[in-house]
Amino acid sequence: MEYLNSVQPWLTWSTAATILLSYLFGLAIYRLYLHPLSQFPGPKLAAVTRWYEGYYDVIQDGQYTFKIRDMHKKYGPIIRISPYELHVNDPAFYNTLYCHEGRWDRYAWVWDAWGAEGPTIHTADHERHRARRQPLAPFFSRAKVIAQQDIIRRNADKLCHRLSQIAADVIPGQRIVNLGAAISAFARDLSFEYTLGRSHNSLDSEDFDVAVLHLARGVGPLWRVTKHVGYVFHIVNRIPLDWLIWILDEKTKNFFIHMKATMQDTKDVMASINNEPTTPQTSNCARRTIVHEILSSKLPPQDKRFQRVFEDVTSVSGAGFETTGSALRLICFHIFSNARILSNLRRELKSAGVEHVESPTNPNSNPNPNDNDNNLNNTSPILPLKTLEKLPYLTATITEGLRLSPGVATRMARIAPDRDIVYRHSGNDRSSYRIPAGTPVGMTTLLLHTDEEIYPDPLSFNPERWINEKRKPEGETPLYAPFSRGTRVCLGMHGPPIDSSSRIITVSPA
């Protein structure tokens, strides 16, 4: 009996291990040879397990996008990058995948990693996404953005005012500035004022709230982990903000202080709309916000709950400030690092009636660094956005910046749940594949925008390439889609880079 008792646990564990190994072996065989995607080329290990991607996401710090680029060079324009997902690197296929015809779902596995209840941009189901997007789309239309140019210009002038003060040593001892943090502060204040009617006043902060920028950048690496360990964000989202603010260090807690302020602002706006003030700061909003659009829409009551409205506010505003900030940082870096580009831009702006000035303040006044409204509009003549868009070199510079800094740098998978998709190779090979219905298929704008076969010397910042492209016949210009296309095209595609850049250029030190 003692002998049997000592053997029984060993037999139990041995049996369990055998069953587990048999299951994993059978699963690998199925995914390699029997799965509907087994016909598609790609690394065998990627076809067997998602942890192939996980290795490049987590251990190699987010390098899977560039591993995919290498895989395409080896296996061709369409490859299998996980047991369930395909990737295409062929510009001729872009308008097939990202189009307005038919139903297109998002890949829920990617967006569920955020642990959110259902912001619009994370909504996987096509019909539900369309219903949630409908109230927001007019708010970000070109006409609406043009009508709100005063918000963009006021914040751009405020940024230039701060930079000019620093350059002129108006603030003693502060001659060095983190331009990236300054631009992000501008984008953050602009984004929240435009969408929520409130500002975090990051442009007023001595260091431009640089800690918020660092934390925002840190969300990407965390997301790459939670894709594979999905419960992390769900746990973090359930921790009260006050606890996080209490236990974190001074710099890190600023991010959550901003989030708490946004949460309260959202509550205040909702209460103002419902005529139920919750704080002394609550008042009727002078401008309509995305909260107004959601609450006055035909969405069902569950989509108008505070948590979902708050998630829409944070996701839309957050995406707006970081994508705008990233693009402007890159554009300004290349402009001010290249005297030829800066000179060409200033010459073009001058010809349009905008003179370069050294400081946005009145030279006859004694500027007060605490007076943020001190002559902020005395920078240079203000040109309408329509006029700025007709300046070829300025437009080419913005276009080149967005080519190298698209709104989303990772792949964007789409699913056709009710039909197969046919991919035909546009090259000499002329081979074709039938992609089964329900299969996630993605393309990566950044890889297409930096493909040397599409853009010669692709990593070079060269505005002239776009001036030359305009001379080509329709259909011969290279693929350019910084905001994606189709039913889920970026809401902020009519955003502020061109106007903001022109303001910064005209008041920056020579």
N, C-alpha and C positions, 0 to 999 in steps of 0.2 A: 504494500500500500504506500509506504514512504517513497519507494522507487517510482511508482506511478505518479504520485503527487509532484515529484521533482521533474518528471519528464513532461507532464501535461502543459505547464506554461511555455516550455520550449516549443512544443508542438503547436501551440496556439499562435505564438509569434511567428514561427516558421511558415505556418499556413497563411497567416495574414500577409506576410512579406511576399510569398509566392503569388497570392491573388493580386496584390498590388502591382508587382512586376509584370504579371501576365496582362493585366489591364493596360498598363502603360505601354507595353510592347504592342498589344493589339491596337491601341489608339494610334501609336506611331505608324503602324502598317496601314491603318485606315486612312490617316491624313496624307500619307505619302502616295498611296496607290488607288484608293477607292473613293476618296473625297471628291465632290464635284469640281474642286479647284485643282485637282492633282495634275491636270493637263497643262497648267501654267508654269513657266520656268521660274527658277529662283533657288536660293540656297535650301538644301534639304532640312537643315536645322530650323530655319524660319518657318517652314511648312509644318514642322512637328510641334513647336511650342512658341508661345508669345514671349517667353523669357529670352529668346534671341533678341527681340526688340528691347526687352527689359535691360539686358546687359548694356546696350548702347545708350539707353535712356538714363540709367542710374549710375553704372560703373564708369561709363565713358562720358558722362555729363552732357547728355542730350545730343549725341552725335549720330543718331539713327537717320536723320534727314540726309546727311552726307554719306552715310553707308548705303542708303537707298540709291543715291547718285552713282556710287561705284558699282552697285548691283546692276543698274541699268546698262552701264558700259560693258558688263560681262554677259548679261542674259538677254538684253534687248529692251524695247520700249514698253513692254507690259510684263510685269513680274508679280509673283506672289510674295508678300512681305510678312505674312503671318498665317496661321492656319485658316483664317477666315477672310483675309483682306488682300486686295490687289492694288497695285500702283501703276500709273501710266505716266510716261514722260515723253509725250508727243503733242506738240502744240496744235496739230490738226484735230485732235480729239477733244480739245478743251471746250469748245462750244457744244459738243455733244453731251458732255458730262454736266456742265454748268449752264443749263438752259432754262427757259420758262415753260417748256412744253412737258406735260406729264407730271407724275407724282415723284418727288425726290425727298426721301427721309435722310436725316443725319445719322451717323453711327453713334448709337447711344453709349457704347463702351467708352468712347473718348470723353464725352461730356458728363457722364454720370460720375466721373472721377472728381468733379468739383464739389459734389455733395450738396448741391443746391436743389431746392424744391421744384423750380421750373421757370427760370428767367427765359425770355423769348429767344435769345440767341443760343440757348442750350437745348431748346425743345427739339426732340428728334422727329416726332410725327409731323408729316407734311401739312395736313389739314389744320392741326392744332397750332403749328407754327404760323401758318398764314393768318389764322384768326387773331393770334396775339400780336403779330407784326403790323396788322392793318391799322391799328390806332397810332402806332409810332411812326410809320413811314412818312406821312405828311409833315410831321414835326421836323424831319431831317431832309425835306425836299430842298431843291436848289432855291426855289422862291422863298422858302422860310429862312434859309441861311442868309440870303441876300438881305432880307428884311431885318435880320438881326446882326448886321455888320457892326453896329455900334458896340456890341459886346466884345467882338473880336478886336476891334481897334482900341477900345478902352484898355483891355488887358494887355495888348501888344505895346501900347504906349506906356503902360505902367511898368512893363518889363524893361523897355528901353530907358525909361526914367531911372530905374535902379542901376542898370548897367552904366549909364552915363555918369551917375553919381560916383560909382566905384572907380570908373576910369579917371574922373577928375579929382579923385581923392577928397570928395566932399565928406565922405564918412572916414574919419581919420584911421589910418592903419589898415584899411581894407582896399587894397589895390589888385588883389588876385581874386578871381571869381570862378566858381565851378559853373561854367556855361551850361553844361548838361543839366545840372540841378535847376538852374534858373529857367531854362526852357521848359523843363518838366513842371515847374511851379506854375508857369504861364499856362501850359496845356491843362493842368489840373484845375486851376481857378476858372479857366474858360469853360471847360467841360461841365463842371458842376453848376456854374452860373447859367449856362445855356440850357441844361437839362432839368435842373432843380430850382433855379432862381436864387440859389445861395452860393456863397463862395467860402472856401476854406482860408482865403487870404494867405496862401503860401508865398505869394510875391512880397508880402510884408515881412515875412520871417527873415531873420538875419542870414541864415544859411539856406534859405529857400526850401525849408523842410526836406532836406536831402535824405533824411532817414526814411521818409515815405517812399521816395524813389527806390532806395535800396530794398525795402520790403516788397514793393510792387514787382521789382525784378526777381525777387526770391520766390514769388508765387509760381513761376514757370518751372524751376527745378522741383518744387514740391509736387506740382501737378504731374510731372513725369514719373514720380514715385507712385502717386495715388492711382494712376492708370493701372498699375499692376498690384497695388495693395489698396484696394478701393475704399476701405473703411476709415482711412486716416482723416480725410476732410470731413467725413460724417461725424467723427468724434470731435474734431476741432470746432466744427460749427455748433456743437452743443455746449461748448464751454462759454459761460457768460462773459461778455466783453469786459465787465468790471474786474473779473478775476484775472483775465489776461493783462489788463492795464496794471493791476496791482503787482503781479509776479514778474513781469518782464522788465528789462533794463530801460533806462530813460529814452534811448534812441528808438528801440524797437517798439515801445509802447505808443509812440507818436502815430504809427500806422493805425493802431486800434482806436486811438483817440479820434482820429479822423473818421474811422468807420462808425464810431458811436455818434459823432456829430452828424454824419450823414443819416444815420438811423433816426435821430431826433428830428432832423430837418424834414425827412420823409413823413414822419408822424405829424409834424406841424402843418405841412402842406395838405395832407389828407384831412386833418382836423379843420383847417381853414376852408377847404372845399365843402366840408360837411357842416360848417358853422359851429364847430365844437372846439374852441381854443383849449390847448393843453399846456401852453407855457406863455409867459408874458411876451415872448418874442413872436408869437403867432399873430399873423395879420394876413389880410387878403393879398394875394400875390399880384403884383403889377403885371407880370407876364404869365402866360400859360406855360405850364411845365409838362413833362411827360406824365407826371402823376395826374394832372387834369385830363390828359388824353386817355389814359387807361380807365379812370373812374367814370368818364362820360361816354365810354364806348359801349358796344353791345356785348362785351365779354361776359361770361357767366359769373355769378357772385364769387365762386371759389378762385377765380383769376383776379379778383379785386381785393383779396385779403392782404393785410399789411405785409406779411412775409414775402409774398410773391411780388408785390409792387416794389418793396425795398430791394429785392434781388434784381429786378429790372433796372432800377435806378443805379445800383452799384455796378452791374455788369455793363450797362450802356455807357455810363459816365467813366467807369474804369477803363473800358476798352477805348473810349474816346481819348482820354488823356494820355494813355501809354502809347497808343499807335501814333497819335499826333505828335507827342513828345519825341518818340523815336525817330520819326521822319524828319522833324525840324532839327533835331540834334545832328543827324547825319548831314542834312543840307547845309546847315550853318558851318559845320566843321569843314566841309569841302569848299564852301565859298570863301571863308576866311583863311584857309590854308593855301589858296590859289589866287595870287594877285591878278592873274589874267581874267578869271571868272568874275571876281569882285569888280574889277574895272569895267568889264563889259556890262555887268548888271547896272552899275551906277550910271554909266553912259546912257543906257537905254532908259532908265528911270528919269534921268535928267531931261532927255529928249521928250519925255511924256509930261514934263512939268514938275517933277519931284526932285528937289535939290538935296544933296547930302548935307546934313548938319551935324555938328559935333556934339550937341547936347539938346535934349528936348526941353530944357528949362529956359526961362527968360534970362538973358545975360544981365539984365538990369536989376534982377531980383536977387535976394539972398535965399537960395534954395534950402528948404528945411527937409532933412531926410525922413522926418516923421510925417511930412505933409504929402500924402500920396496923390493928392489931386492938384499939385502945384504945377500948373501950366503943362499938363500932360498932352494937350492937343496942339502945342506950339512946336511940333516937330517939323512938319513939312506939309505941303498941300495933300489933301486926302483924295485919292483917285477911286472911283467906283470899281467894284470887283470886275464888272464887265470890261472896263478899260484895261485893268491889269491883265486880264486873261488874253488880251490882244497883243501883249508885249511878247514877241517870240522868244527872246533869250530868257526872260524870267520864267515863262511857261515851260521852256525846255529844261531849265534848271530844276524846277519843281518836279517835272516828269521824271527826270533822271534820278532825283532823290527818292521818289516813290518806287522806282524800279528796284533800287537797292534796299529799300526798306518798306516792303509791302505790308499791308495791314496784318496779315497772319503769315508767319514764317514757316509754320509746319504744314503738313498735308491736310487737306480738307476732304474727307471721304463722303461720298453720296451713295445712297441706296435706292435703286429702282425696285420697289417691293412687288410690283405687279407685272413685270415684263423682263425679258432678257435684253441685254445690250450687246450690240455687235461692235467689236473693235477691229478696224482694218488698218494695217500698218501703212503709213503714208510714204514710207521710203521705197527703196528698190525691191524690198522683200515682198510686198503685196500680200503677206499672210494675214489671216483673220482669226479672231477668237470670238466665241459666243460666251458672254459673261452671264451666269445664271441669275435669275431674279432673286433679290434679297441679298446680293453680295455687296459688301462695302468696297467701293472703288474710289481711290483718291488721286489727286495730282497736287504738286507742290509748286506754288507760284515762284518762290525764291529760286528753285532749281531751273525753272524755265527762264526766269529773268536773268540768270547768270550762266546760261548755256552759250558757250562760245560759238556754236553753230548758228545761233539766233542773233547774238550780240557779240561782235568782234571785241576782243579785249574787255570781257564782261565786267571785271571788277574795277575797271577804271571809271572814275566819275567824269563823264564827258557830255555836257549839255548839247554840244554841236551835233551829236548823233541824231537828235530829235529834229533839229532844224533840217538836216538832210533827209530824214525819213518823210517829212511832209511833202517832199517833191516826188515821192514814189506813187504809182497808181494804187487805187483802192484794192485791197486784198494782198498786196505785196509787203505791207508793213509788218514788223515782227509782232508776236503775241505780247500784249501788255495788259495785265489785269491785276493791278495792286489791290483792288477792292473785291476781287473775285467777280463772278457773274451769275446770272440766273436768279432763281427764286429766293436765294439767301445772300444776295449781294449786300455788301456792307452798308449799313444805314448811314454811316458818316462819310460817304464818298464825296459829298459836297463840302467837306470841312475846310479849315482855315489856313492850310500851309501857304497858299500863294499870297494872300493878303498879309499874313503875319510876317512872312519872309521879307516882303517889300518894306515893311515898317522897320524891321531890325536892320536891314541893309542901309537904309537912309540915315539912321542915327548912330550907327556903330562908329567907333574911332577909325580914322583912316589908316 
